[in-house]
């Protein structure tokens, strides 16, 4: 299975002090040497971590393909077309969110997404849609004639964490934390089943399948064993582990698991 390493959180650390160190560009060679298959970055509208000059330098200098996540905002799409990454992954985006929550609503934004997809294809950029794992979203993705879908694994990851860790330091609601273990186990089974069924349907419709969001060293095995998923994009957990082990080992450890 392919591993895309999201290096946004290197830029998050830099922006915490608003200086020029650490530079996400320094991670490129380490990612390749450690066995990563792709670099993933997210150019957000508010530029909270990756900046335009980061994206330009990473795309120009990366020894690995670059997957650039972005909103469907016209100005952002224009920038992506100029940067020409290997792939653009269209994601939902809210300025107030901590991280991307949930998949792109293809029904609500169908016309706008279709326009963005055409523009990216006209510029010879492969397109992926970050979507919730449902039959409807898979079928709409096929209709939009994109090459990839990336299945949102956030629900799966959140439920897994509720079952297997102390969530007192997270943003989850008290109601969620108080769910009985049996209910959580049922939710975990359902969320993984939804991912597996959606991946199989996507493959039937000739869509390549990636997955990501909230995946870490503890839960990734339950997703990486789904044969119809070709690629996982993982960032925060790898960068967090690298603080203690170094980036090369953190990537190699994850690569061994997937």
Secondary structure as GFF3:
##gff-version 3
##sequence-region A 1 258
A	DSSP	beta_strand	2	6	.	.	.	ID=ss1
A	DSSP	alpha_helix	8	17	.	.	.	ID=ss2
A	DSSP	three_ten_helix	24	26	.	.	.	ID=ss3
A	DSSP	alpha_helix	27	34	.	.	.	ID=ss4
A	DSSP	beta_strand	38	42	.	.	.	ID=ss5
A	DSSP	alpha_helix	52	61	.	.	.	ID=ss6
A	DSSP	beta_strand	65	70	.	.	.	ID=ss7
A	DSSP	alpha_helix	74	83	.	.	.	ID=ss8
A	DSSP	beta_strand	87	90	.	.	.	ID=ss9
A	DSSP	alpha_helix	110	122	.	.	.	ID=ss10
A	DSSP	beta_strand	126	131	.	.	.	ID=ss11
A	DSSP	alpha_helix	135	143	.	.	.	ID=ss12
A	DSSP	beta_strand	148	152	.	.	.	ID=ss13
A	DSSP	alpha_helix	154	164	.	.	.	ID=ss14
A	DSSP	alpha_helix	174	177	.	.	.	ID=ss15
A	DSSP	alpha_helix	181	204	.	.	.	ID=ss16
A	DSSP	beta_strand	208	212	.	.	.	ID=ss17
A	DSSP	alpha_helix	221	224	.	.	.	ID=ss18
A	DSSP	beta_strand	231	234	.	.	.	ID=ss19
A	DSSP	alpha_helix	236	245	.	.	.	ID=ss20
A	DSSP	alpha_helix	247	257	.	.	.	ID=ss21
###
